[in-house]
Amino acid sequence: VVKEEINIEEKYEKEIIYISKTVWGEARGCSKVEQAAIVWCILNRVDSSIRYMPDDIIGVVTQKNQFLGYSKSFPVTKEIRELVIDVLSRWEREKAGEKNVGRILPPEYMWFYGDGWHNHFRDSYRGGNRWDWSLDNPYEVKGERK
């Protein structure tokens, strides 16, 4: 059985713009892996069964008082756009049953706070466990965190 390749840019044309603007607002200047974690956080919310979380990407990004880094006026940079497409591709492959797609944030991590330099991801709205970055980093090159 041959799996049909999904055209991420076609399927998620609008969503890529929304996520890219959110990543720019929440994590510009951060490492590539930290930016990817923002995307995974959004997708974790889409996949969540928590009743107050929207089940679509644009709904999650624009939900009131959630992703304060999103603004219609923020730019979509080439680098962030490419990263968003990469993470969406990994997410689609994971949903299709592929293992070890390069996920860098576990599904239960749906909240984060920023300290001005880095974002810290949690598995609970208040308190909970803080993510320790223990998964393999697909954006790392020879020990260099990107």
Secondary structure in CASP SS format (residue, H / E / C, confidence):
PFRMAT SS
TARGET T0000
AUTHOR 0000-0000-0000
METHOD secondary structure of the structure
MODEL  1
V C 1.00
V C 1.00
K C 1.00
E C 1.00
E C 1.00
I C 1.00
N C 1.00
I H 1.00
E H 1.00
E H 1.00
K H 1.00
Y C 1.00
E H 1.00
K H 1.00
E H 1.00
I H 1.00
I H 1.00
Y H 1.00
I H 1.00
S H 1.00
K H 1.00
T H 1.00
V H 1.00
W H 1.00
G H 1.00
E H 1.00
A H 1.00
R C 1.00
G C 1.00
C C 1.00
S C 1.00
K H 1.00
V H 1.00
E H 1.00
Q H 1.00
A H 1.00
A H 1.00
I H 1.00
V H 1.00
W H 1.00
C H 1.00
I H 1.00
L H 1.00
N H 1.00
R H 1.00
V H 1.00
D H 1.00
S C 1.00
S C 1.00
I C 1.00
R C 1.00
Y C 1.00
M C 1.00
P C 1.00
D C 1.00
D C 1.00
I H 1.00
I H 1.00
G H 1.00
V H 1.00
V H 1.00
T H 1.00
Q C 1.00
K C 1.00
N C 1.00
Q C 1.00
F C 1.00
L C 1.00
G C 1.00
Y C 1.00
S C 1.00
K C 1.00
S C 1.00
F C 1.00
P C 1.00
V C 1.00
T C 1.00
K H 1.00
E H 1.00
I H 1.00
R H 1.00
E H 1.00
L H 1.00
V H 1.00
I H 1.00
D H 1.00
V H 1.00
L H 1.00
S H 1.00
R H 1.00
W H 1.00
E H 1.00
R H 1.00
E H 1.00
K H 1.00
A C 1.00
G C 1.00
E C 1.00
K C 1.00
N C 1.00
V C 1.00
G C 1.00
R C 1.00
I C 1.00
L C 1.00
P C 1.00
P C 1.00
E C 1.00
Y C 1.00
M C 1.00
W E 1.00
F E 1.00
Y E 1.00
G E 1.00
D C 1.00
G C 1.00
W C 1.00
H C 1.00
N E 1.00
H E 1.00
F E 1.00
R E 1.00
D C 1.00
S C 1.00
Y C 1.00
R C 1.00
G C 1.00
G C 1.00
N C 1.00
R E 1.00
W C 1.00
D C 1.00
W C 1.00
S C 1.00
L C 1.00
D C 1.00
N C 1.00
P C 1.00
Y C 1.00
E C 1.00
V E 1.00
K C 1.00
G C 1.00
E E 1.00
R C 1.00
K C 1.00
END
